[in-house]
Amino acid sequence: MSLPPFELGYPRTELRRNLVAAVLRGEKTATAGLVEDDEIPEPGDRFALLDFDDEPVAIVETTEVRIVRAGDVDLAFAVDEGEGFETVADWRAAHERFWSERVITDDTLVVAERFRVIETL
């Protein structure tokens, strides 16, 4: 498969296992990354979703991309991340833990990406 990888969390972690499972169940339709770390996808871009062992399990397509301040992430986006966030504060705390090597402020730029599963492999 020649599609670029769609990686959630880090390989061989329970976080990766849980995030991929949420995508495959249709519960996770959004993800966030730091602008400084990520190439910014465009709507229509397709990727191979990688599982726990870095094997492709689905093809996903980006449907929306917004660059937002961490302080401007809204509850709808936080919920669509499919990780059980009930508040934006929950979303923020989880992402600050994940991005722990960085200082995250309200002004930190985040790639807020929505996607859909095109095909399960």
C-alpha positions, 0 to 999 in steps of 0.5 A: 500500500502506498498511502502515507501512514495515519498514526494515532499515539505511539506504536505498541502502546495501549493508547494506540490500541484504544484509539484505533479501536475507537476509529474502527467503531466509528467513535473517533472521527477527529484527532489533534496534532501540534502544528510544529510537529505535523505536516498539515493534511488537506481535505481529501487526503487519504492515509493508511491507519496503522494499528498497534503493530504498525500494520495498516487496518483501514484507509481514512480520508481527511474531511476537515482541517483547522489550525486553532489555538489550544485555547480555542478547541471546542467541546464538539471537537473534543467529543469527536476525538472519541476518547470520552472527553466530557469537557474541553478541560478533559481534552486539554489535560489529556493532550498536555500529558501526551505532549508532555515534552512541550509547554502547551499554552492557550496560544499553542497552535493545534491541527484539528483534523476530522476524518472518516473511514473509507475502507477497513482492510 
